[in-house]
Amino acid sequence: MLEVVFNDSAKGSMKQAKNYNSDAMLSGAIGYVGEKPTQKELKKMFEGKAIGGNPRDVVCIGFNLDIGDISDEVDSPQRKAEFVRVFNSVSFEDSEVEQYFETLREDLDKVYTAAVAGKTIRVWKSNAPFSACGYAFLCNALTDIDCKINVVQLPEYTETAENTIQTWTDWAEVGPGHFYKYLPLEREVSNTEKQMQSFIWCELKTENAPIRAFVNGKLMSVPEDFYDHILIRNIPENDFTMGQLIGAALGKYPCGVGDGWYALRIKKMIAENKLEVVVDDKDPSNPYGKVLRKL
């Protein structure tokens, strides 16, 4: 079985989940902040089970398809340029970008190979825009291949043993030892659903909006300022760092939007004189260290 996720963090967690061993995790190096946990607390933190299989059978369709031009191939020069534009707070060498997209292409080729060979493809999907877009793209890519696709949809919330509710935005937030809990949610994707998702992707490609969002249960094209209201309502009255504003937006409204996009929109507000730079790059090691002020 081939496991498909939609970002690198989820890929790493899923690889660990295949052969998860809580005893091995406890015997390794453990870092912690504050008071050292007791052995009982540590055991609780790392409890879990493996889902079985080979870690090599995990692939990532991580093209960030909720953002930017999608009119061409997913690894086209336009997509690479969009990746650099959104994540330009971090310095990338051209070779690093090429290597990243080469890895994504290799993972996509694994999906095609598995589908043609009749191997079951299990997709771990969430309602985060990049995941919903990835799922629609995948169904479109496999639309002419007679293959078995199963999907595990991340629920909106999970009740814990302590009678509390845990909410998730994407599978990247689920610990590797806990993926097994969601296996009962696995279902086979019907041909009708596959065709419907393929149609959605074709529509999105035709519209080719600046971004795509998951709104009221529907994946749709939206304008580039769609999330700006989240930033605006969280701008402090006093001076603040870019990182503080991004953190507030991510923490209060976990809708699957990445820090890179918020940083891009904040820079747009600076260019439009809605925000003023008080201190530029106070800490060069922090890409979001600019001190800002509302005008």
C-alpha positions as CSV (number, residue, x, y, z in Angstrom):
1,M,0.0,0.0,0.0
2,L,1.3,3.5,-0.9
3,E,0.6,6.2,1.6
4,V,0.0,9.7,0.2
5,V,0.2,12.9,2.3
6,F,0.4,16.5,1.2
7,N,3.3,18.1,3.1
8,D,6.8,17.2,4.2
9,S,6.1,17.3,7.9
10,A,3.2,14.8,7.5
11,K,5.6,12.6,5.3
12,G,8.1,12.5,8.1
13,S,5.5,11.6,10.7
14,M,3.9,8.9,8.4
15,K,7.3,7.3,7.8
16,Q,7.7,7.0,11.6
17,A,4.2,5.7,11.9
18,K,4.8,2.7,9.7
19,N,7.1,1.1,12.2
20,Y,6.3,3.1,15.3
21,N,7.8,1.8,18.6
22,S,7.1,3.7,21.8
23,D,9.9,1.9,23.7
24,A,12.4,3.0,21.0
25,M,11.2,6.5,21.3
26,L,11.6,6.6,25.1
27,S,15.1,5.1,24.8
28,G,16.3,7.9,22.5
29,A,17.4,11.4,23.2
30,I,14.5,13.5,24.5
31,G,14.5,17.3,24.8
32,Y,12.0,19.2,27.0
33,V,11.3,22.8,28.1
34,G,10.8,23.5,31.8
35,E,10.5,20.8,34.5
36,K,11.6,17.3,33.5
37,P,8.6,15.0,32.9
38,T,8.2,11.9,35.1
39,Q,8.7,8.5,33.5
40,K,5.0,8.0,33.6
41,E,4.4,11.3,31.9
42,L,7.0,10.5,29.2
43,K,5.4,7.1,28.6
44,K,2.0,8.8,28.1
45,M,3.6,11.3,25.7
46,F,5.1,8.6,23.4
47,E,2.4,5.9,23.6
48,G,1.1,4.7,20.3
49,K,1.1,1.9,17.7
50,A,2.5,1.3,14.3
51,I,0.3,1.2,11.2
52,G,2.6,-1.3,9.5
53,G,4.3,-1.4,6.2
54,N,7.5,0.0,4.7
55,P,8.5,3.6,5.3
56,R,9.6,3.8,1.7
57,D,6.0,3.5,0.7
58,V,5.2,7.0,1.8
59,V,5.1,9.9,-0.7
60,C,4.3,13.6,-0.5
61,I,2.3,15.5,-3.1
62,G,3.6,18.8,-1.6
63,F,3.4,21.3,-4.4
64,N,1.4,23.9,-2.3
65,L,-1.3,23.9,-4.9
66,D,-3.6,26.3,-3.0
67,I,-1.2,29.2,-3.9
68,G,-0.3,30.7,-7.2
69,D,-0.5,29.8,-10.9
70,I,-1.7,26.2,-11.5
71,S,-2.4,26.6,-15.2
72,D,0.7,24.5,-16.2
73,E,2.3,21.4,-14.8
74,V,2.7,21.2,-11.0
75,D,6.5,21.3,-11.3
76,S,6.6,24.0,-14.0
77,P,8.9,27.0,-13.8
78,Q,5.8,29.0,-12.7
79,R,5.3,26.7,-9.7
80,K,9.0,26.9,-8.8
81,A,8.9,30.7,-9.0
82,E,5.8,30.8,-6.8
83,F,7.5,28.6,-4.2
84,V,10.4,31.1,-4.1
85,R,8.1,34.1,-3.9
86,V,6.0,32.7,-1.0
87,F,9.0,31.5,1.0
88,N,11.5,34.2,0.1
89,S,11.9,35.0,3.8
90,V,14.2,32.0,3.7
91,S,17.2,32.1,1.4
92,F,17.1,29.2,-1.1
93,E,19.8,28.3,-3.6
94,D,18.6,27.4,-7.1
95,S,19.9,23.9,-6.6
96,E,17.9,23.5,-3.4
97,V,14.7,24.5,-5.2
98,E,15.5,22.1,-8.0
99,Q,16.2,19.3,-5.6
100,Y,13.0,19.9,-3.7
101,F,10.9,19.7,-6.8
102,E,12.8,16.7,-8.1
103,T,11.9,14.9,-4.9
104,L,8.2,15.8,-5.4
105,R,8.3,14.6,-9.0
106,E,9.9,11.3,-7.9
107,D,7.1,10.9,-5.3
108,L,4.4,11.7,-8.0
109,D,6.0,9.1,-10.3
110,K,5.7,6.5,-7.5
111,V,2.0,7.2,-7.4
112,Y,1.6,6.6,-11.1
113,T,3.7,3.4,-10.9
114,A,1.7,2.1,-8.0
115,A,-1.6,2.9,-9.7
116,V,-0.7,1.2,-12.9
117,A,0.6,-1.8,-10.9
118,G,-2.7,-2.2,-9.1
119,K,-1.3,-1.2,-5.7
120,T,-3.8,0.4,-3.3
121,I,-3.2,4.1,-2.8
122,R,-4.2,5.4,0.6
123,V,-4.6,9.2,0.8
124,W,-4.5,11.0,4.2
125,K,-6.5,14.1,3.5
126,S,-7.5,17.2,5.6
127,N,-9.5,20.3,4.9
128,A,-6.4,22.5,4.8
129,P,-6.5,24.2,1.4
130,F,-3.2,22.7,0.3
131,S,-4.4,19.2,1.2
132,A,-7.8,19.6,-0.5
133,C,-6.1,20.9,-3.6
134,G,-3.6,18.1,-3.6
135,Y,-6.5,15.5,-3.3
136,A,-8.4,17.1,-6.2
137,F,-5.2,17.2,-8.3
138,L,-4.4,13.5,-7.5
139,C,-7.8,12.4,-8.5
140,N,-7.4,14.3,-11.8
141,A,-4.0,12.8,-12.3
142,L,-5.3,9.3,-11.9
143,T,-8.7,9.8,-13.6
144,D,-7.8,7.6,-16.6
145,I,-6.1,4.8,-14.5
146,D,-8.3,2.0,-13.1
147,C,-6.8,1.9,-9.6
148,K,-8.0,1.5,-6.0
149,I,-7.8,4.7,-4.0
150,N,-8.7,4.8,-0.3
151,V,-8.9,8.0,1.7
152,V,-8.7,8.8,5.4
153,Q,-10.3,12.2,6.1
154,L,-8.9,14.0,9.2
155,P,-11.9,14.7,11.5
156,E,-12.6,18.2,12.7
157,Y,-11.9,17.2,16.3
158,T,-11.0,14.1,18.4
159,E,-12.2,13.4,21.9
160,T,-9.2,12.5,24.2
161,A,-9.1,10.1,27.1
162,E,-9.2,13.1,29.5
163,N,-12.6,14.1,28.2
164,T,-11.2,17.0,26.3
165,I,-11.4,17.9,22.6
166,Q,-8.3,18.1,20.4
167,T,-8.6,19.9,17.1
168,W,-6.4,19.4,14.1
169,T,-5.7,21.4,10.9
170,D,-3.7,18.8,9.0
171,W,-2.1,15.3,9.5
172,A,1.3,17.0,10.1
173,E,0.0,17.9,13.6
174,V,-0.8,14.2,14.4
175,G,1.9,12.3,16.3
176,P,3.3,9.3,14.4
177,G,2.1,7.0,17.2
178,H,-1.5,8.1,16.7
179,F,-2.2,7.5,13.0
180,Y,-3.5,4.0,13.8
181,K,-6.4,5.5,15.7
182,Y,-7.8,6.9,12.4
183,L,-7.6,3.7,10.4
184,P,-11.3,2.9,11.1
185,L,-12.2,6.1,9.1
186,E,-10.6,4.7,5.9
187,R,-13.0,4.3,3.0
188,E,-12.7,3.5,-0.7
189,V,-13.1,6.4,-3.1
190,S,-15.8,5.7,-5.6
191,N,-15.3,6.4,-9.3
192,T,-18.0,9.1,-9.0
193,E,-16.0,10.9,-6.3
194,K,-12.8,10.5,-8.3
195,Q,-14.5,12.1,-11.3
196,M,-16.0,14.9,-9.3
197,Q,-12.7,15.8,-7.7
198,S,-11.1,15.7,-11.1
199,F,-13.7,18.1,-12.4
200,I,-13.1,20.4,-9.4
201,W,-9.4,20.5,-10.2
202,C,-10.1,21.3,-13.9
203,E,-12.3,24.2,-12.9
204,L,-9.7,25.6,-10.5
205,K,-7.0,25.3,-13.2
206,T,-9.3,27.2,-15.6
207,E,-10.0,30.0,-13.1
208,N,-6.3,30.1,-12.0
209,A,-7.0,32.4,-9.1
210,P,-4.1,33.8,-7.0
211,I,-5.1,31.4,-4.2
212,R,-7.7,28.7,-3.3
213,A,-9.5,28.2,0.0
214,F,-11.8,25.7,1.6
215,V,-15.0,27.7,2.4
216,N,-18.2,26.2,3.8
217,G,-17.1,22.7,2.8
218,K,-16.2,23.7,-0.7
219,L,-12.8,24.2,-2.4
220,M,-13.0,27.4,-4.3
221,S,-10.9,30.1,-6.0
222,V,-10.6,33.3,-4.0
223,P,-8.8,36.7,-4.3
224,E,-5.3,37.2,-3.0
225,D,-6.5,39.4,-0.1
226,F,-8.9,36.7,1.1
227,Y,-7.1,36.2,4.4
228,D,-6.1,39.8,5.0
229,H,-8.9,40.4,7.4
230,I,-7.3,37.9,9.8
231,L,-4.1,39.9,9.9
232,I,-5.9,43.2,10.1
233,R,-8.0,42.3,13.1
234,N,-4.8,41.1,15.0
235,I,-2.6,44.1,14.4
236,P,-1.6,45.4,17.9
237,E,-1.9,49.1,18.7
238,N,1.8,49.2,19.9
239,D,4.9,48.2,18.0
240,F,5.1,44.5,17.1
241,T,7.3,42.1,15.2
242,M,6.2,40.4,12.0
243,G,6.5,37.1,13.7
244,Q,4.1,38.1,16.5
245,L,1.4,39.1,14.0
246,I,1.9,35.8,12.0
247,G,1.8,33.8,15.2
248,A,-1.4,35.4,16.3
249,A,-3.1,34.7,12.9
250,L,-1.9,31.1,12.9
251,G,-2.9,30.5,16.5
252,K,-6.3,32.1,16.5
253,Y,-7.4,31.0,13.0
254,P,-5.9,27.6,12.1
255,C,-7.3,27.4,8.6
256,G,-4.3,25.7,6.9
257,V,-2.7,28.9,5.7
258,G,1.1,28.9,6.0
259,D,3.4,31.5,7.6
260,G,4.9,32.2,4.2
261,W,1.7,33.5,2.7
262,Y,1.0,35.7,5.7
263,A,4.5,37.1,5.5
264,L,3.9,37.9,1.8
265,R,0.6,39.8,2.6
266,I,2.3,41.7,5.5
267,K,5.0,42.9,3.1
268,K,2.2,44.0,0.7
269,M,0.7,46.1,3.5
270,I,4.1,47.7,4.1
271,A,4.4,48.5,0.4
272,E,0.9,50.1,0.5
273,N,1.8,52.2,3.6
274,K,-0.7,50.4,5.8
275,L,2.2,49.3,8.1
276,E,5.5,51.0,8.8
277,V,8.8,49.3,9.4
278,V,10.2,50.7,12.7
279,V,13.3,48.4,12.9
280,D,14.4,46.5,9.8
281,D,15.8,43.0,10.6
282,K,16.6,43.5,14.2
283,D,17.7,39.9,14.3
284,P,19.1,38.7,10.9
285,S,18.6,35.1,11.9
286,N,14.9,35.6,12.3
287,P,13.1,36.0,8.9
288,Y,10.1,37.5,10.7
289,G,12.0,39.9,13.0
290,K,11.1,43.2,11.5
291,V,9.5,45.6,14.1
292,L,6.3,47.1,12.6
293,R,3.8,49.8,13.5
294,K,0.3,50.4,12.3
295,L,-0.2,53.6,10.3
